[in-house]
Amino acid sequence: MSALRNKPEPGVSTPAHRGRFAITPPIEPMLAKLADELPTEGAFLYEPKWDGFRAIIFRGGSEVFIQSRDLRPLDRYFPELHAACLADLPDGCVVDGEIVIATSHGLDFDALQLRLHPAASRVAQLAKATPAAFVAFDLIAIGGRDLRGEPQGERRVLLEQAFADIEPPIHVTPMTRAPAVALEWLSRFEGAGLDGVIAKPEHGIYQPGKRAMIKVKHARTAECVVAGFRWHKTGKNEVVGSLLLGLYDDRGKLHHVGVTSSFTMAMRKQLALELAPLRARALEDHPWREWADADGSEMTRLPGGQSRWSAGKDLSWEPLRIERVCEIKYDHMQGRRFRHAAIFLRWRPDKKPADCRYDQLEVTTAYELEKVFGATGRRG
């Protein structure tokens, strides 16, 4: 998830000395619209799509301000990045990018989420144990000059010049103008935990809040057990909100792997009727029976579990007898779960629930993050 969807707590203001920055924070980041294929006609700059927290960093005088996609301060959650940006970023710059945590197994979004913790002592401990990095991919201002009206290609040149001597934990994302290379990245970089490829019109200006770029994400299908559901907020007992998906491991244990919620309102109402017979006596032999009365504060990964990310939402769930199978589309896995909500494709009445196993999933070859940065010269 490149966007910071789990917002830091409200009530934290932007810096008092915002006048020192080339552009007054906060500003909305430029966004991307999802496409099934990379555009190959026309002039584009192609970059890896990083899976972290989107951030815009403002550097002016003795001040640094790190802003999330949701226009909130992030500095307190990433003290090591704040210090690095103050020491190494050019004065008078505003840079767009992604905060990530890199491990030997690729990017770790779970570790990133743990940083949004109310206790400063815990944040400091995590900053030492799992330090974050910042990947810069667009320059919005430099030397006090606002670059939002300049074309993307020119901003890229200025980014490379301004960050030519930058050192970790700050990086500049790889870029290519060759569609064939970008298509190779789309498959090869997934092993490092990246999320896809972004295509940026070379002559496009920076448009805050506009979906002026194109993103193509990894997509594949799987057959999953439908083991339960949640009611939609607009109509309990009438409208289904999401289906709870399960996969069996080699020992025959059914794991909760995610949800699918891509339904029209008409289909949500139809699902409520269609699934009603499966609710009868569903809990008697349900593999997730112990979760029904679980303490949500301790069961954050389970269907009914509350966590600090759920922000008080009703995550209670309704069990279903283990009889239905659906085919879904997903982008990639995070551990043993789908990284994002899956997309419902169709019911599979020809499939048995017991056949919905982890071993059907495509295995991605590991690819070291160091190779991502060394994949191409910055000019592409």
N, C-alpha and C positions, 0 to 999 in steps of 0.2 A: 504494500500500500504505500504509495508515494505521498499521499496526503496524511496530515496529522488529524485523524478522525477522532482519536481519544484526546479531547482537548485538555490542556492544563487548566487548573482551577481558575475561575474568574476573579476579578478584583486586582489583578496585577497590571500596573500601568506601564506605558512606554517610558523611555528614559526622559528625565527632566531636561536634559541638554540636547533635545532633538534638533535644535537649530544648527548644531555643528555638522549635521549630516547633509550630503549633497541633495538628497531627496528626503522629505519628511516622512518618517514611518508612522503607521504601517501602510503598505501598499498591497493590493491584490496581486498575486502571481499570475502570469500568463499560463493558460491551461491547454490541455490536448484533448481532442475528440478521438474516440476509439474507432478503429477501422479493422477490417478483416485481413487486408493486405497492405504491404508497404507501397507507397506511391513511387513509381519509377520514371514517370514522365514529368519533366520540369526540373528546376534547380532546387535541390534540397540538401540540407546538412543532416546526416544521420548520426544518432548517438545512442548508446545503451540506455535503457530505462532502469534507473536505480530504484531499489525497493527499500525505502527508508522514510524519513520525515522530511517533507519539503520544507525548505527554509530560505529566507532572504536575509542576508547579513549586511548591516550598515556599519561602516567604519569611518569615524571622523574625530580628529584630535585624539583625546584620551578616552574616547567613548566607543563602545561596540554594542550593537543591539541585534539580537538574533530573533527573527520573527517567524512564526509558523504560517502555514497556508491559511489558517483560520485567524490570522492577524493578531495572534497572542504571543507574549514573550516566551522564549525558550531558554534564555541564558542560564537561569538557575538550575535547569536540568542537565546542562552540559557545560560545567565550569571549565573543563579542560579545553573545550573548543573556544570558549570566550577568551581565555588567556592566549591561545594560539592565534586567534584572529587579531587580537590587540597587538600582538608582537609582530605578526608577519603580513597581514593584509595591507595593501597600499592605502595611504591616507586619502580620504575623500571618495572611497569606492562604495558601491552597492552591488552585491553579487548574489545571483540566484543559484540555488543548488539543492543538494540532498544531504541530510545527516544520516550516516550509516554506521553500523558496527560490523566490522569484518572479523571473521574467525578463519581458522584453517579449513573449515567446512563451507565457507562462503558467507554471505550476509546473514546476520541473525536478527530478525525483526522482533522476536520475543525479548531478546536482551535490550533492544531499543525501547520497547514499551515499558520495561521495568524502570527506566529512568524517570518516568512521570510519577515520581513519588513525593509525598508531602514532606518527608523528613530530609532535611539538608544533609544530615550525617549519612543517611543511606545513599543519597545521590553521590556524595563524595566517595563513599566506599566503592560503589559501582563504577565511578569514573576511573578509579585506579585498576579495578579488576577487569573491566571491559571498556576500554577507552573508545570513544567515538571518533569518527573522521567526517570531514566535509568534502563533498565532491562538487566543485563549481562547474556549472554548465552555461551560464549566461552572465554577461556584464551589463548592469543597468546604469551604472555611473562610474566614472573614474576621474580622479583629480578634481572633484567637485563638478564635473560636467555630466549633465543628464543625457543618457544615451538612448532613451526609450524611442526616440524618433529616428534612430539610425537603423539601417538594414541588418538583419541577423548575421550575414556574412562579415560585415564590418565589425559588429560586436564581438564575433568570434576571434577575429584578428587581434582586437584590442585585449580580449581576455588572455590570449596566449602570450601577448607581449607583457602585460601587467603581471602575469603569474609565471613567467618563464623560470624564475628561480625559487618558486614556492616549494616547500618541503612538507612532508607528512606532519600532522594529520590532515593537511589541506591538499587536495588533488584537483587536477583539471580532467574532466571526462574525455575519453577518446572521441574522435569525430572522423567521419569519412563522408565524401561526396559520391562514393561508388555504391550504387544499389546492390551489386553482387556481394560486396563486403558486408553491407548491412544485413542482407539475408543470411549470410554465414553467422554473423553475430547473433541473430535471432535464435538460432539453435545452439551455438557453441557456448555463449555466455550464460545460458540458463544454469549450467552446472556450477556457476559461481553464485547463484542465488539472485541474479538479476531478473527483471520483470518483463523484458521485451525490448523494443527499439522505438525511439522517437524520431519522427521526421519533421524538420523545421524548414519552412520556406526560406530560401537564402535571402530573398529581398524583403521579407516581412519585418515590420517594426515590432517593438515590444508592446503588446496590448494587454494591460492588466485586467484580469477577470475574464478574458475572452478565450474561447477554445480555438486558438489560432494555429495550433500544432496538431500533428497526427501521431497517435500511438498504436502500435500493434503489439499485442501481448500473446504469450504462449497459450495455446488452447488445445485441449484433448478431451476425450469422453471417458466415462466410467459408468458401470451399472452398480447401483447402490440399493441397499435395503431402506425402505421407508419405515422407520421404527417409531415415529411419533410426529407431532406437529405442535405449533403454537398458534393461538388465535390472533387474528389481526386486531389492531387497536381500535378499529372502527366498529367491530361487531363480534363480541364473544358469543359463541354458540351459533354463529351465523356465517362468519367469514374467516377462512384460514389465512394466516399470515405467512408461515413458512413450514416446510417439511424438514424433519430431522433425519439426517442420512447416516447410515452405518455400513461398515465393512468388517468382514471377519478376518482374523489373523490365522496363522498356521495352527494354532491350538483350538480354534473354534470359538474364540471370544469375539463378541460383536462390539466394535469401538464406534463411538460417536465421532464422525469425521467432518461434520459441517452441516450447512443448511442450504436449501434452495428456496428462493422467494420471488422468482421472476414470473409473476402471474398477473393477468388482468383481473379487475374486480369481478367480472363475470365468472372467471375460472375459479377464483377464490371461493365464491358462493357455491359453485358446483363441487369443489373439493370437499366442502363441509358436508354435503349430502352424500358424496361418493365414499367418504372415509367413515361415515357414521357407523356402518355395520362392523367395522374393524375395531371400534372402541369397546365393544362388549367383551367383558372379562379379559381385556388386554393386559392388565397388570398381573394376572395370576401367575403366568410363566414368563413374564417379560425379562429379557436379559439385563435390562436397566432398572429392575424393580427397586433396588436399594437406593436409587437416586431420587425416588419420588418424595421421600421425607428427609432428604439430605440437607444439611446445613449449608446453604449457598456460600457462606463466607469461606468454607473449606473445600468446596467443590466447584471451583471456578471454571473447570474445563468440561463440566458435565451439562447436559441439556437444561437443567433447571438452575444452574449455578449462577449466583451473583458474584460480581467482582467490582473492583473500583472502575473498570472500563464501562460497566453497564449503566452507570449514572442513574440508578434507581428504576430502570426499565423493568417491566414485568416479563420475566423470562420463564415463567411457569410453563409446563408442557403437558400435552395429552398423549399418553402411550397408545400405540396401535399394535394389534396382533402382527407378528412377523410373517406377513404373507405377500406384501406388495414390493415390486422392484421398479425403479425408474432409471432411465438413462439421463445423465447430466453432462454438461460441459464445464470444465474447470480449467484454470490457468496453470497452477502448480501447487505442490504440497509444501506445507511448513511443518516439518516433523511428520506426524502421522495424521495431520488434518489438512483440509483444503485451505489454502492461504486466504482466499476470498469466498464470498457466497457463490455457490455453483448456479448454473443456469439450467433450468428444467427443460429437457428436450421432448421426452415421451415416456409413457408407461411401457414396461417390458413384461407382458403377461407370459411370454415364452421362457422367461428366466426364473430360476428358483432362488430364493433368498440365500440359501447356503452357498450358491455359486458366486456371490458378491464378495470377493476376497481382495486383499491388498495386492496379491501377486498379479492381478490384471493390469495394474498401473504401470505406466511407462517409467523406466528407471533412467534418470538423467546422469550422464557421465560427469564426474566432478571436474571442475575447471578452476584453477587457482586465480584469485583476484589479482595477483601480481601480473598475470598474463593479460588481464583485461586492460590494464593501463599500458602495457607494452604491445598491444595488438596492432597499433598503427601510429604513424607519426601524427602529430596533432593537426596538421593541415589536411590529412586524409588524402 
